[in-house]
Structures are given as C-alpha cells and as structure tokens.
C-alpha cells in the first residue's frame, strides 16, 4: 500500500441507492470511488464543517 494514502482508512455504509449512484458516476467518469469521495470531501467549505459540528 502506498504510504502516501495510508494516513487514515475509512469505511462507510451506503444505502443501495447511494452505492448504485456512486458506481454509475464512477462508470461514467472512469474515476475510482476513492478519488470521487476525496474530491467531495475537499470541496467542503469550513462553513459546512462548522454546521456539521453542531448537529
């Protein structure tokens, strides 16, 4: 395993609909799910992070 990405391993539970949507997106774009999820996490703004902390 590339140590660059070994900082944290995350397991998520998705509904069948969410998993299907992710698989379809990955199939269309040709990108792996890990890259898609990383990009979505990076796109979170500090404002979004603060809101989630209060929930």
mmCIF entry with sequence, helices, sheets and N, C-alpha, C, O atoms, coordinates in Angstrom:
data_MODEL
# 
_entry.id   MODEL 
# 
_entity.id                         1 
_entity.type                       polymer 
_entity.pdbx_number_of_molecules   1 
# 
_entity_poly.entity_id                      1 
_entity_poly.type                           'polypeptide(L)' 
_entity_poly.nstd_linkage                   no 
_entity_poly.nstd_monomer                   no 
_entity_poly.pdbx_seq_one_letter_code       
;(UNK)(UNK)(UNK)(UNK)(UNK)(UNK)(UNK)(UNK)(UNK)(UNK)(UNK)(UNK)(UNK)(UNK)(UNK)(UNK)
(UNK)(UNK)(UNK)(UNK)(UNK)(UNK)(UNK)(UNK)(UNK)(UNK)(UNK)(UNK)(UNK)(UNK)(UNK)(UNK)
(UNK)(UNK)(UNK)(UNK)(UNK)(UNK)(UNK)(UNK)(UNK)(UNK)(UNK)(UNK)(UNK)(UNK)(UNK)(UNK)
(UNK)(UNK)(UNK)(UNK)(UNK)(UNK)(UNK)
;
_entity_poly.pdbx_seq_one_letter_code_can   XXXXXXXXXXXXXXXXXXXXXXXXXXXXXXXXXXXXXXXXXXXXXXXXXXXXXXX 
_entity_poly.pdbx_strand_id                 A 
# 
loop_
_entity_poly_seq.entity_id 
_entity_poly_seq.num 
_entity_poly_seq.mon_id 
_entity_poly_seq.hetero 
1 1  UNK n 
1 2  UNK n 
1 3  UNK n 
1 4  UNK n 
1 5  UNK n 
1 6  UNK n 
1 7  UNK n 
1 8  UNK n 
1 9  UNK n 
1 10 UNK n 
1 11 UNK n 
1 12 UNK n 
1 13 UNK n 
1 14 UNK n 
1 15 UNK n 
1 16 UNK n 
1 17 UNK n 
1 18 UNK n 
1 19 UNK n 
1 20 UNK n 
1 21 UNK n 
1 22 UNK n 
1 23 UNK n 
1 24 UNK n 
1 25 UNK n 
1 26 UNK n 
1 27 UNK n 
1 28 UNK n 
1 29 UNK n 
1 30 UNK n 
1 31 UNK n 
1 32 UNK n 
1 33 UNK n 
1 34 UNK n 
1 35 UNK n 
1 36 UNK n 
1 37 UNK n 
1 38 UNK n 
1 39 UNK n 
1 40 UNK n 
1 41 UNK n 
1 42 UNK n 
1 43 UNK n 
1 44 UNK n 
1 45 UNK n 
1 46 UNK n 
1 47 UNK n 
1 48 UNK n 
1 49 UNK n 
1 50 UNK n 
1 51 UNK n 
1 52 UNK n 
1 53 UNK n 
1 54 UNK n 
1 55 UNK n 
# 
_struct_asym.id          A 
_struct_asym.entity_id   1 
# 
loop_
_struct_conf.conf_type_id 
_struct_conf.id 
_struct_conf.pdbx_PDB_helix_id 
_struct_conf.beg_label_comp_id 
_struct_conf.beg_label_asym_id 
_struct_conf.beg_label_seq_id 
_struct_conf.pdbx_beg_PDB_ins_code 
_struct_conf.end_label_comp_id 
_struct_conf.end_label_asym_id 
_struct_conf.end_label_seq_id 
_struct_conf.pdbx_end_PDB_ins_code 
_struct_conf.beg_auth_comp_id 
_struct_conf.beg_auth_asym_id 
_struct_conf.beg_auth_seq_id 
_struct_conf.end_auth_comp_id 
_struct_conf.end_auth_asym_id 
_struct_conf.end_auth_seq_id 
_struct_conf.pdbx_PDB_helix_class 
_struct_conf.details 
_struct_conf.pdbx_PDB_helix_length 
HELX_P HELX_P1 AA1 UNK A 3  ? UNK A 5  ? UNK A 3  UNK A 5  5 ? 3  
HELX_P HELX_P2 AA2 UNK A 16 ? UNK A 29 ? UNK A 16 UNK A 29 1 ? 14 
HELX_P HELX_P3 AA3 UNK A 33 ? UNK A 42 ? UNK A 33 UNK A 42 1 ? 10 
HELX_P HELX_P4 AA4 UNK A 46 ? UNK A 54 ? UNK A 46 UNK A 54 1 ? 9  
# 
_struct_conf_type.id          HELX_P 
_struct_conf_type.criteria    ? 
_struct_conf_type.reference   ? 
# 
loop_
_atom_site.group_PDB 
_atom_site.id 
_atom_site.type_symbol 
_atom_site.label_atom_id 
_atom_site.label_alt_id 
_atom_site.label_comp_id 
_atom_site.label_asym_id 
_atom_site.label_entity_id 
_atom_site.label_seq_id 
_atom_site.pdbx_PDB_ins_code 
_atom_site.Cartn_x 
_atom_site.Cartn_y 
_atom_site.Cartn_z 
_atom_site.occupancy 
_atom_site.B_iso_or_equiv 
_atom_site.pdbx_formal_charge 
_atom_site.auth_seq_id 
_atom_site.auth_comp_id 
_atom_site.auth_asym_id 
_atom_site.auth_atom_id 
_atom_site.pdbx_PDB_model_num 
ATOM 1   N N  . UNK A 1 1  ? 0.843   -1.177 0.000   1.00 0.00 ? 1  UNK A N  1 
ATOM 2   C CA . UNK A 1 1  ? 0.000   0.000  0.000   1.00 0.00 ? 1  UNK A CA 1 
ATOM 3   C C  . UNK A 1 1  ? 0.887   1.239  0.000   1.00 0.00 ? 1  UNK A C  1 
ATOM 4   O O  . UNK A 1 1  ? 1.888   1.292  0.715   1.00 0.00 ? 1  UNK A O  1 
ATOM 5   N N  . UNK A 1 2  ? 0.527   2.213  -0.785  1.00 0.00 ? 2  UNK A N  1 
ATOM 6   C CA . UNK A 1 2  ? 1.263   3.464  -0.864  1.00 0.00 ? 2  UNK A CA 1 
ATOM 7   C C  . UNK A 1 2  ? 1.112   4.216  0.449   1.00 0.00 ? 2  UNK A C  1 
ATOM 8   O O  . UNK A 1 2  ? -0.008  4.536  0.847   1.00 0.00 ? 2  UNK A O  1 
ATOM 9   N N  . UNK A 1 3  ? 2.208   4.504  1.125   1.00 0.00 ? 3  UNK A N  1 
ATOM 10  C CA . UNK A 1 3  ? 2.149   5.168  2.427   1.00 0.00 ? 3  UNK A CA 1 
ATOM 11  C C  . UNK A 1 3  ? 1.572   6.569  2.331   1.00 0.00 ? 3  UNK A C  1 
ATOM 12  O O  . UNK A 1 3  ? 1.102   7.109  3.332   1.00 0.00 ? 3  UNK A O  1 
ATOM 13  N N  . UNK A 1 4  ? 1.598   7.165  1.160   1.00 0.00 ? 4  UNK A N  1 
ATOM 14  C CA . UNK A 1 4  ? 1.019   8.496  0.977   1.00 0.00 ? 4  UNK A CA 1 
ATOM 15  C C  . UNK A 1 4  ? -0.461  8.480  1.349   1.00 0.00 ? 4  UNK A C  1 
ATOM 16  O O  . UNK A 1 4  ? -0.967  9.474  1.871   1.00 0.00 ? 4  UNK A O  1 
ATOM 17  N N  . UNK A 1 5  ? -1.163  7.387  1.098   1.00 0.00 ? 5  UNK A N  1 
ATOM 18  C CA . UNK A 1 5  ? -2.594  7.301  1.345   1.00 0.00 ? 5  UNK A CA 1 
ATOM 19  C C  . UNK A 1 5  ? -2.914  6.488  2.597   1.00 0.00 ? 5  UNK A C  1 
ATOM 20  O O  . UNK A 1 5  ? -4.085  6.234  2.875   1.00 0.00 ? 5  UNK A O  1 
ATOM 21  N N  . UNK A 1 6  ? -1.915  6.083  3.344   1.00 0.00 ? 6  UNK A N  1 
ATOM 22  C CA . UNK A 1 6  ? -2.142  5.218  4.492   1.00 0.00 ? 6  UNK A CA 1 
ATOM 23  C C  . UNK A 1 6  ? -2.438  5.986  5.785   1.00 0.00 ? 6  UNK A C  1 
ATOM 24  O O  . UNK A 1 6  ? -2.452  5.387  6.860   1.00 0.00 ? 6  UNK A O  1 
ATOM 25  N N  . UNK A 1 7  ? -2.672  7.279  5.702   1.00 0.00 ? 7  UNK A N  1 
ATOM 26  C CA . UNK A 1 7  ? -2.880  8.083  6.906   1.00 0.00 ? 7  UNK A CA 1 
ATOM 27  C C  . UNK A 1 7  ? -4.139  7.688  7.651   1.00 0.00 ? 7  UNK A C  1 
ATOM 28  O O  . UNK A 1 7  ? -4.130  7.647  8.881   1.00 0.00 ? 7  UNK A O  1 
ATOM 29  N N  . UNK A 1 8  ? -5.218  7.396  6.948   1.00 0.00 ? 8  UNK A N  1 
ATOM 30  C CA . UNK A 1 8  ? -6.485  7.061  7.589   1.00 0.00 ? 8  UNK A CA 1 
ATOM 31  C C  . UNK A 1 8  ? -7.315  6.223  6.635   1.00 0.00 ? 8  UNK A C  1 
ATOM 32  O O  . UNK A 1 8  ? -7.509  6.591  5.477   1.00 0.00 ? 8  UNK A O  1 
ATOM 33  N N  . UNK A 1 9  ? -7.799  5.105  7.124   1.00 0.00 ? 9  UNK A N  1 
ATOM 34  C CA . UNK A 1 9  ? -8.686  4.258  6.322   1.00 0.00 ? 9  UNK A CA 1 
ATOM 35  C C  . UNK A 1 9  ? -10.086 4.462  6.864   1.00 0.00 ? 9  UNK A C  1 
ATOM 36  O O  . UNK A 1 9  ? -10.292 4.475  8.077   1.00 0.00 ? 9  UNK A O  1 
ATOM 37  N N  . UNK A 1 10 ? -11.048 4.622  5.970   1.00 0.00 ? 10 UNK A N  1 
ATOM 38  C CA . UNK A 1 10 ? -12.413 4.918  6.356   1.00 0.00 ? 10 UNK A CA 1 
ATOM 39  C C  . UNK A 1 10 ? -13.361 3.918  5.706   1.00 0.00 ? 10 UNK A C  1 
ATOM 40  O O  . UNK A 1 10 ? -13.261 3.634  4.512   1.00 0.00 ? 10 UNK A O  1 
ATOM 41  N N  . UNK A 1 11 ? -14.266 3.396  6.496   1.00 0.00 ? 11 UNK A N  1 
ATOM 42  C CA . UNK A 1 11 ? -15.301 2.508  5.978   1.00 0.00 ? 11 UNK A CA 1 
ATOM 43  C C  . UNK A 1 11 ? -16.628 3.233  6.120   1.00 0.00 ? 11 UNK A C  1 
ATOM 44  O O  . UNK A 1 11 ? -16.947 3.736  7.197   1.00 0.00 ? 11 UNK A O  1 
ATOM 45  N N  . UNK A 1 12 ? -17.401 3.291  5.049   1.00 0.00 ? 12 UNK A N  1 
ATOM 46  C CA . UNK A 1 12 ? -18.700 3.956  5.113   1.00 0.00 ? 12 UNK A CA 1 
ATOM 47  C C  . UNK A 1 12 ? -19.801 2.978  4.724   1.00 0.00 ? 12 UNK A C  1 
ATOM 48  O O  . UNK A 1 12 ? -19.595 2.062  3.927   1.00 0.00 ? 12 UNK A O  1 
ATOM 49  N N  . UNK A 1 13 ? -20.948 3.192  5.296   1.00 0.00 ? 13 UNK A N  1 
ATOM 50  C CA . UNK A 1 13 ? -22.126 2.396  4.954   1.00 0.00 ? 13 UNK A CA 1 
ATOM 51  C C  . UNK A 1 13 ? -23.011 3.225  4.038   1.00 0.00 ? 13 UNK A C  1 
ATOM 52  O O  . UNK A 1 13 ? -23.388 4.346  4.380   1.00 0.00 ? 13 UNK A O  1 
ATOM 53  N N  . UNK A 1 14 ? -23.337 2.684  2.892   1.00 0.00 ? 14 UNK A N  1 
ATOM 54  C CA . UNK A 1 14 ? -24.192 3.363  1.934   1.00 0.00 ? 14 UNK A CA 1 
ATOM 55  C C  . UNK A 1 14 ? -25.462 2.566  1.723   1.00 0.00 ? 14 UNK A C  1 
ATOM 56  O O  . UNK A 1 14 ? -25.462 1.338  1.808   1.00 0.00 ? 14 UNK A O  1 
ATOM 57  N N  . UNK A 1 15 ? -26.551 3.282  1.443   1.00 0.00 ? 15 UNK A N  1 
ATOM 58  C CA . UNK A 1 15 ? -27.766 2.579  1.047   1.00 0.00 ? 15 UNK A CA 1 
ATOM 59  C C  . UNK A 1 15 ? -27.516 2.007  -0.339  1.00 0.00 ? 15 UNK A C  1 
ATOM 60  O O  . UNK A 1 15 ? -26.568 2.407  -1.015  1.00 0.00 ? 15 UNK A O  1 
ATOM 61  N N  . UNK A 1 16 ? -28.341 1.091  -0.758  1.00 0.00 ? 16 UNK A N  1 
ATOM 62  C CA . UNK A 1 16 ? -28.170 0.519  -2.096  1.00 0.00 ? 16 UNK A CA 1 
ATOM 63  C C  . UNK A 1 16 ? -28.314 1.596  -3.160  1.00 0.00 ? 16 UNK A C  1 
ATOM 64  O O  . UNK A 1 16 ? -27.638 1.544  -4.188  1.00 0.00 ? 16 UNK A O  1 
ATOM 65  N N  . UNK A 1 17 ? -29.182 2.567  -2.928  1.00 0.00 ? 17 UNK A N  1 
ATOM 66  C CA . UNK A 1 17 ? -29.363 3.667  -3.880  1.00 0.00 ? 17 UNK A CA 1 
ATOM 67  C C  . UNK A 1 17 ? -28.108 4.528  -3.955  1.00 0.00 ? 17 UNK A C  1 
ATOM 68  O O  . UNK A 1 17 ? -27.680 4.908  -5.045  1.00 0.00 ? 17 UNK A O  1 
ATOM 69  N N  . UNK A 1 18 ? -27.515 4.841  -2.797  1.00 0.00 ? 18 UNK A N  1 
ATOM 70  C CA . UNK A 1 18 ? -26.293 5.644  -2.772  1.00 0.00 ? 18 UNK A CA 1 
ATOM 71  C C  . UNK A 1 18 ? -25.142 4.907  -3.447  1.00 0.00 ? 18 UNK A C  1 
ATOM 72  O O  . UNK A 1 18 ? -24.385 5.506  -4.211  1.00 0.00 ? 18 UNK A O  1 
ATOM 73  N N  . UNK A 1 19 ? -25.006 3.623  -3.172  1.00 0.00 ? 19 UNK A N  1 
ATOM 74  C CA . UNK A 1 19 ? -23.933 2.827  -3.770  1.00 0.00 ? 19 UNK A CA 1 
ATOM 75  C C  . UNK A 1 19 ? -24.102 2.757  -5.283  1.00 0.00 ? 19 UNK A C  1 
ATOM 76  O O  . UNK A 1 19 ? -23.132 2.874  -6.032  1.00 0.00 ? 19 UNK A O  1 
ATOM 77  N N  . UNK A 1 20 ? -25.337 2.565  -5.722  1.00 0.00 ? 20 UNK A N  1 
ATOM 78  C CA . UNK A 1 20 ? -25.609 2.500  -7.163  1.00 0.00 ? 20 UNK A CA 1 
ATOM 79  C C  . UNK A 1 20 ? -25.283 3.840  -7.835  1.00 0.00 ? 20 UNK A C  1 
ATOM 80  O O  . UNK A 1 20 ? -24.703 3.872  -8.920  1.00 0.00 ? 20 UNK A O  1 
ATOM 81  N N  . UNK A 1 21 ? -25.658 4.931  -7.187  1.00 0.00 ? 21 UNK A N  1 
ATOM 82  C CA . UNK A 1 21 ? -25.387 6.262  -7.731  1.00 0.00 ? 21 UNK A CA 1 
ATOM 83  C C  . UNK A 1 21 ? -23.878 6.492  -7.850  1.00 0.00 ? 21 UNK A C  1 
ATOM 84  O O  . UNK A 1 21 ? -23.403 7.011  -8.860  1.00 0.00 ? 21 UNK A O  1 
ATOM 85  N N  . UNK A 1 22 ? -23.129 6.105  -6.816  1.00 0.00 ? 22 UNK A N  1 
ATOM 86  C CA . UNK A 1 22 ? -21.675 6.248  -6.846  1.00 0.00 ? 22 UNK A CA 1 
ATOM 87  C C  . UNK A 1 22 ? -21.062 5.382  -7.943  1.00 0.00 ? 22 UNK A C  1 
ATOM 88  O O  . UNK A 1 22 ? -20.195 5.841  -8.687  1.00 0.00 ? 22 UNK A O  1 
ATOM 89  N N  . UNK A 1 23 ? -21.508 4.140  -8.045  1.00 0.00 ? 23 UNK A N  1 
ATOM 90  C CA . UNK A 1 23 ? -20.995 3.239  -9.081  1.00 0.00 ? 23 UNK A CA 1 
ATOM 91  C C  . UNK A 1 23 ? -21.282 3.775  -10.478 1.00 0.00 ? 23 UNK A C  1 
ATOM 92  O O  . UNK A 1 23 ? -20.422 3.708  -11.356 1.00 0.00 ? 23 UNK A O  1 
ATOM 93  N N  . UNK A 1 24 ? -22.477 4.302  -10.691 1.00 0.00 ? 24 UNK A N  1 
ATOM 94  C CA . UNK A 1 24 ? -22.835 4.852  -12.001 1.00 0.00 ? 24 UNK A CA 1 
ATOM 95  C C  . UNK A 1 24 ? -21.966 6.058  -12.335 1.00 0.00 ? 24 UNK A C  1 
ATOM 96  O O  . UNK A 1 24 ? -21.484 6.195  -13.459 1.00 0.00 ? 24 UNK A O  1 
ATOM 97  N N  . UNK A 1 25 ? -21.771 6.931  -11.353 1.00 0.00 ? 25 UNK A N  1 
ATOM 98  C CA . UNK A 1 25 ? -20.936 8.115  -11.568 1.00 0.00 ? 25 UNK A CA 1 
ATOM 99  C C  . UNK A 1 25 ? -19.514 7.701  -11.925 1.00 0.00 ? 25 UNK A C  1 
ATOM 100 O O  . UNK A 1 25 ? -18.914 8.241  -12.853 1.00 0.00 ? 25 UNK A O  1 
ATOM 101 N N  . UNK A 1 26 ? -18.984 6.741  -11.182 1.00 0.00 ? 26 UNK A N  1 
ATOM 102 C CA . UNK A 1 26 ? -17.626 6.257  -11.441 1.00 0.00 ? 26 UNK A CA 1 
ATOM 103 C C  . UNK A 1 26 ? -17.518 5.611  -12.818 1.00 0.00 ? 26 UNK A C  1 
ATOM 104 O O  . UNK A 1 26 ? -16.520 5.783  -13.517 1.00 0.00 ? 26 UNK A O  1 
ATOM 105 N N  . UNK A 1 27 ? -18.536 4.878  -13.197 1.00 0.00 ? 27 UNK A N  1 
ATOM 106 C CA . UNK A 1 27 ? -18.544 4.237  -14.513 1.00 0.00 ? 27 UNK A CA 1 
ATOM 107 C C  . UNK A 1 27 ? -18.553 5.269  -15.635 1.00 0.00 ? 27 UNK A C  1 
ATOM 108 O O  . UNK A 1 27 ? -17.840 5.130  -16.629 1.00 0.00 ? 27 UNK A O  1 
ATOM 109 N N  . UNK A 1 28 ? -19.362 6.298  -15.463 1.00 0.00 ? 28 UNK A N  1 
ATOM 110 C CA . UNK A 1 28 ? -19.474 7.345  -16.478 1.00 0.00 ? 28 UNK A CA 1 
ATOM 111 C C  . UNK A 1 28 ? -18.181 8.145  -16.595 1.00 0.00 ? 28 UNK A C  1 
ATOM 112 O O  . UNK A 1 28 ? -17.720 8.440  -17.697 1.00 0.00 ? 28 UNK A O  1 
ATOM 113 N N  . UNK A 1 29 ? -17.596 8.495  -15.436 1.00 0.00 ? 29 UNK A N  1 
ATOM 114 C CA . UNK A 1 29 ? -16.401 9.346  -15.435 1.00 0.00 ? 29 UNK A CA 1 
ATOM 115 C C  . UNK A 1 29 ? -15.104 8.567  -15.575 1.00 0.00 ? 29 UNK A C  1 
ATOM 116 O O  . UNK A 1 29 ? -14.064 9.135  -15.909 1.00 0.00 ? 29 UNK A O  1 
ATOM 117 N N  . UNK A 1 30 ? -15.167 7.247  -15.317 1.00 0.00 ? 30 UNK A N  1 
ATOM 118 C CA . UNK A 1 30 ? -13.954 6.437  -15.385 1.00 0.00 ? 30 UNK A CA 1 
ATOM 119 C C  . UNK A 1 30 ? -13.028 6.650  -14.198 1.00 0.00 ? 30 UNK A C  1 
ATOM 120 O O  . UNK A 1 30 ? -11.852 6.292  -14.253 1.00 0.00 ? 30 UNK A O  1 
ATOM 121 N N  . UNK A 1 31 ? -13.549 7.229  -13.132 1.00 0.00 ? 31 UNK A N  1 
ATOM 122 C CA . UNK A 1 31 ? -12.739 7.509  -11.947 1.00 0.00 ? 31 UNK A CA 1 
ATOM 123 C C  . UNK A 1 31 ? -13.080 6.534  -10.835 1.00 0.00 ? 31 UNK A C  1 
ATOM 124 O O  . UNK A 1 31 ? -14.227 6.104  -10.719 1.00 0.00 ? 31 UNK A O  1 
ATOM 125 N N  . UNK A 1 32 ? -12.094 6.177  -10.013 1.00 0.00 ? 32 UNK A N  1 
ATOM 126 C CA . UNK A 1 32 ? -12.369 5.280  -8.884  1.00 0.00 ? 32 UNK A CA 1 
ATOM 127 C C  . UNK A 1 32 ? -13.160 6.012  -7.796  1.00 0.00 ? 32 UNK A C  1 
ATOM 128 O O  . UNK A 1 32 ? -13.069 7.232  -7.660  1.00 0.00 ? 32 UNK A O  1 
ATOM 129 N N  . UNK A 1 33 ? -13.930 5.252  -7.033  1.00 0.00 ? 33 UNK A N  1 
ATOM 130 C CA . UNK A 1 33 ? -14.763 5.824  -5.976  1.00 0.00 ? 33 UNK A CA 1 
ATOM 131 C C  . UNK A 1 33 ? -13.932 6.590  -4.957  1.00 0.00 ? 33 UNK A C  1 
ATOM 132 O O  . UNK A 1 33 ? -14.370 7.629  -4.463  1.00 0.00 ? 33 UNK A O  1 
ATOM 133 N N  . UNK A 1 34 ? -12.746 6.097  -4.635  1.00 0.00 ? 34 UNK A N  1 
ATOM 134 C CA . UNK A 1 34 ? -11.922 6.798  -3.642  1.00 0.00 ? 34 UNK A CA 1 
ATOM 135 C C  . UNK A 1 34 ? -11.582 8.212  -4.104  1.00 0.00 ? 34 UNK A C  1 
ATOM 136 O O  . UNK A 1 34 ? -11.591 9.142  -3.297  1.00 0.00 ? 34 UNK A O  1 
ATOM 137 N N  . UNK A 1 35 ? -11.283 8.385  -5.384  1.00 0.00 ? 35 UNK A N  1 
ATOM 138 C CA . UNK A 1 35 ? -10.967 9.716  -5.903  1.00 0.00 ? 35 UNK A CA 1 
ATOM 139 C C  . UNK A 1 35 ? -12.195 10.625 -5.850  1.00 0.00 ? 35 UNK A C  1 
ATOM 140 O O  . UNK A 1 35 ? -12.088 11.799 -5.498  1.00 0.00 ? 35 UNK A O  1 
ATOM 141 N N  . UNK A 1 36 ? -13.349 10.083 -6.198  1.00 0.00 ? 36 UNK A N  1 
ATOM 142 C CA . UNK A 1 36 ? -14.585 10.859 -6.186  1.00 0.00 ? 36 UNK A CA 1 
ATOM 143 C C  . UNK A 1 36 ? -14.897 11.314 -4.762  1.00 0.00 ? 36 UNK A C  1 
ATOM 144 O O  . UNK A 1 36 ? -15.230 12.479 -4.540  1.00 0.00 ? 36 UNK A O  1 
ATOM 145 N N  . UNK A 1 37 ? -14.792 10.411 -3.811  1.00 0.00 ? 37 UNK A N  1 
ATOM 146 C CA . UNK A 1 37 ? -15.091 10.735 -2.413  1.00 0.00 ? 37 UNK A CA 1 
ATOM 147 C C  . UNK A 1 37 ? -14.093 11.745 -1.871  1.00 0.00 ? 37 UNK A C  1 
ATOM 148 O O  . UNK A 1 37 ? -14.482 12.683 -1.174  1.00 0.00 ? 37 UNK A O  1 
ATOM 149 N N  . UNK A 1 38 ? -12.799 11.569 -2.182  1.00 0.00 ? 38 UNK A N  1 
ATOM 150 C CA . UNK A 1 38 ? -11.791 12.538 -1.735  1.00 0.00 ? 38 UNK A CA 1 
ATOM 151 C C  . UNK A 1 38 ? -12.099 13.927 -2.277  1.00 0.00 ? 38 UNK A C  1 
ATOM 152 O O  . UNK A 1 38 ? -12.010 14.916 -1.549  1.00 0.00 ? 38 UNK A O  1 
ATOM 153 N N  . UNK A 1 39 ? -12.461 14.001 -3.554  1.00 0.00 ? 39 UNK A N  1 
ATOM 154 C CA . UNK A 1 39 ? -12.774 15.299 -4.157  1.00 0.00 ? 39 UNK A CA 1 
ATOM 155 C C  . UNK A 1 39 ? -13.979 15.945 -3.470  1.00 0.00 ? 39 UNK A C  1 
ATOM 156 O O  . UNK A 1 39 ? -13.983 17.152 -3.229  1.00 0.00 ? 39 UNK A O  1 
ATOM 157 N N  . UNK A 1 40 ? -14.988 15.155 -3.159  1.00 0.00 ? 40 UNK A N  1 
ATOM 158 C CA . UNK A 1 40 ? -16.156 15.693 -2.466  1.00 0.00 ? 40 UNK A CA 1 
ATOM 159 C C  . UNK A 1 40 ? -15.790 16.205 -1.073  1.00 0.00 ? 40 UNK A C  1 
ATOM 160 O O  . UNK A 1 40 ? -16.284 17.250 -0.649  1.00 0.00 ? 40 UNK A O  1 
ATOM 161 N N  . UNK A 1 41 ? -14.940 15.486 -0.369  1.00 0.00 ? 41 UNK A N  1 
ATOM 162 C CA . UNK A 1 41 ? -14.506 15.927 0.960   1.00 0.00 ? 41 UNK A CA 1 
ATOM 163 C C  . UNK A 1 41 ? -13.713 17.221 0.851   1.00 0.00 ? 41 UNK A C  1 
ATOM 164 O O  . UNK A 1 41 ? -13.908 18.139 1.648   1.00 0.00 ? 41 UNK A O  1 
ATOM 165 N N  . UNK A 1 42 ? -12.833 17.299 -0.116  1.00 0.00 ? 42 UNK A N  1 
ATOM 166 C CA . UNK A 1 42 ? -12.031 18.516 -0.291  1.00 0.00 ? 42 UNK A CA 1 
ATOM 167 C C  . UNK A 1 42 ? -12.893 19.715 -0.652  1.00 0.00 ? 42 UNK A C  1 
ATOM 168 O O  . UNK A 1 42 ? -12.519 20.852 -0.366  1.00 0.00 ? 42 UNK A O  1 
ATOM 169 N N  . UNK A 1 43 ? -14.035 19.478 -1.274  1.00 0.00 ? 43 UNK A N  1 
ATOM 170 C CA . UNK A 1 43 ? -14.894 20.586 -1.695  1.00 0.00 ? 43 UNK A CA 1 
ATOM 171 C C  . UNK A 1 43 ? -15.727 21.152 -0.547  1.00 0.00 ? 43 UNK A C  1 
ATOM 172 O O  . UNK A 1 43 ? -16.391 22.175 -0.712  1.00 0.00 ? 43 UNK A O  1 
ATOM 173 N N  . UNK A 1 44 ? -15.699 20.498 0.611   1.00 0.00 ? 44 UNK A N  1 
ATOM 174 C CA . UNK A 1 44 ? -16.437 21.009 1.760   1.00 0.00 ? 44 UNK A CA 1 
ATOM 175 C C  . UNK A 1 44 ? -15.827 22.327 2.223   1.00 0.00 ? 44 UNK A C  1 
ATOM 176 O O  . UNK A 1 44 ? -14.608 22.453 2.336   1.00 0.00 ? 44 UNK A O  1 
ATOM 177 N N  . UNK A 1 45 ? -16.679 23.299 2.488   1.00 0.00 ? 45 UNK A N  1 
ATOM 178 C CA . UNK A 1 45 ? -16.174 24.581 2.972   1.00 0.00 ? 45 UNK A CA 1 
ATOM 179 C C  . UNK A 1 45 ? -16.130 24.561 4.490   1.00 0.00 ? 45 UNK A C  1 
ATOM 180 O O  . UNK A 1 45 ? -16.827 23.766 5.119   1.00 0.00 ? 45 UNK A O  1 
ATOM 181 N N  . UNK A 1 46 ? -15.317 25.427 5.085   1.00 0.00 ? 46 UNK A N  1 
ATOM 182 C CA . UNK A 1 46 ? -15.278 25.500 6.558   1.00 0.00 ? 46 UNK A CA 1 
ATOM 183 C C  . UNK A 1 46 ? -16.664 25.766 7.144   1.00 0.00 ? 46 UNK A C  1 
ATOM 184 O O  . UNK A 1 46 ? -16.974 25.288 8.235   1.00 0.00 ? 46 UNK A O  1 
ATOM 185 N N  . UNK A 1 47 ? -17.493 26.518 6.435   1.00 0.00 ? 47 UNK A N  1 
ATOM 186 C CA . UNK A 1 47 ? -18.846 26.792 6.907   1.00 0.00 ? 47 UNK A CA 1 
ATOM 187 C C  . UNK A 1 47 ? -19.638 25.494 7.018   1.00 0.00 ? 47 UNK A C  1 
ATOM 188 O O  . UNK A 1 47 ? -20.350 25.289 8.001   1.00 0.00 ? 47 UNK A O  1 
ATOM 189 N N  . UNK A 1 48 ? -19.523 24.615 6.024   1.00 0.00 ? 48 UNK A N  1 
ATOM 190 C CA . UNK A 1 48 ? -20.205 23.321 6.063   1.00 0.00 ? 48 UNK A CA 1 
ATOM 191 C C  . UNK A 1 48 ? -19.712 22.484 7.232   1.00 0.00 ? 48 UNK A C  1 
ATOM 192 O O  . UNK A 1 48 ? -20.502 21.807 7.890   1.00 0.00 ? 48 UNK A O  1 
ATOM 193 N N  . UNK A 1 49 ? -18.411 22.525 7.492   1.00 0.00 ? 49 UNK A N  1 
ATOM 194 C CA . UNK A 1 49 ? -17.838 21.740 8.584   1.00 0.00 ? 49 UNK A CA 1 
ATOM 195 C C  . UNK A 1 49 ? -18.356 22.234 9.930   1.00 0.00 ? 49 UNK A C  1 
ATOM 196 O O  . UNK A 1 49 ? -18.631 21.426 10.817  1.00 0.00 ? 49 UNK A O  1 
ATOM 197 N N  . UNK A 1 50 ? -18.495 23.550 10.094  1.00 0.00 ? 50 UNK A N  1 
ATOM 198 C CA . UNK A 1 50 ? -18.984 24.107 11.347  1.00 0.00 ? 50 UNK A CA 1 
ATOM 199 C C  . UNK A 1 50 ? -20.438 23.700 11.579  1.00 0.00 ? 50 UNK A C  1 
ATOM 200 O O  . UNK A 1 50 ? -20.821 23.400 12.710  1.00 0.00 ? 50 UNK A O  1 
ATOM 201 N N  . UNK A 1 51 ? -21.242 23.686 10.534  1.00 0.00 ? 51 UNK A N  1 
ATOM 202 C CA . UNK A 1 51 ? -22.636 23.287 10.649  1.00 0.00 ? 51 UNK A CA 1 
ATOM 203 C C  . UNK A 1 51 ? -22.733 21.838 11.106  1.00 0.00 ? 51 UNK A C  1 
ATOM 204 O O  . UNK A 1 51 ? -23.556 21.517 11.963  1.00 0.00 ? 51 UNK A O  1 
ATOM 205 N N  . UNK A 1 52 ? -21.908 20.963 10.552  1.00 0.00 ? 52 UNK A N  1 
ATOM 206 C CA . UNK A 1 52 ? -21.972 19.542 10.911  1.00 0.00 ? 52 UNK A CA 1 
ATOM 207 C C  . UNK A 1 52 ? -21.529 19.314 12.353  1.00 0.00 ? 52 UNK A C  1 
ATOM 208 O O  . UNK A 1 52 ? -21.984 18.360 12.985  1.00 0.00 ? 52 UNK A O  1 
ATOM 209 N N  . UNK A 1 53 ? -20.657 20.161 12.889  1.00 0.00 ? 53 UNK A N  1 
ATOM 210 C CA . UNK A 1 53 ? -20.210 20.013 14.261  1.00 0.00 ? 53 UNK A CA 1 
ATOM 211 C C  . UNK A 1 53 ? -21.330 20.297 15.258  1.00 0.00 ? 53 UNK A C  1 
ATOM 212 O O  . UNK A 1 53 ? -21.317 19.764 16.368  1.00 0.00 ? 53 UNK A O  1 
ATOM 213 N N  . UNK A 1 54 ? -22.292 21.126 14.878  1.00 0.00 ? 54 UNK A N  1 
ATOM 214 C CA . UNK A 1 54 ? -23.364 21.499 15.787  1.00 0.00 ? 54 UNK A CA 1 
ATOM 215 C C  . UNK A 1 54 ? -24.519 20.506 15.760  1.00 0.00 ? 54 UNK A C  1 
ATOM 216 O O  . UNK A 1 54 ? -25.417 20.580 16.599  1.00 0.00 ? 54 UNK A O  1 
ATOM 217 N N  . UNK A 1 55 ? -24.506 19.577 14.806  1.00 0.00 ? 55 UNK A N  1 
ATOM 218 C CA . UNK A 1 55 ? -25.599 18.599 14.704  1.00 0.00 ? 55 UNK A CA 1 
ATOM 219 C C  . UNK A 1 55 ? -25.466 17.498 15.719  1.00 0.00 ? 55 UNK A C  1 
ATOM 220 O O  . UNK A 1 55 ? -26.303 16.597 15.766  1.00 0.00 ? 55 UNK A O  1 
# 
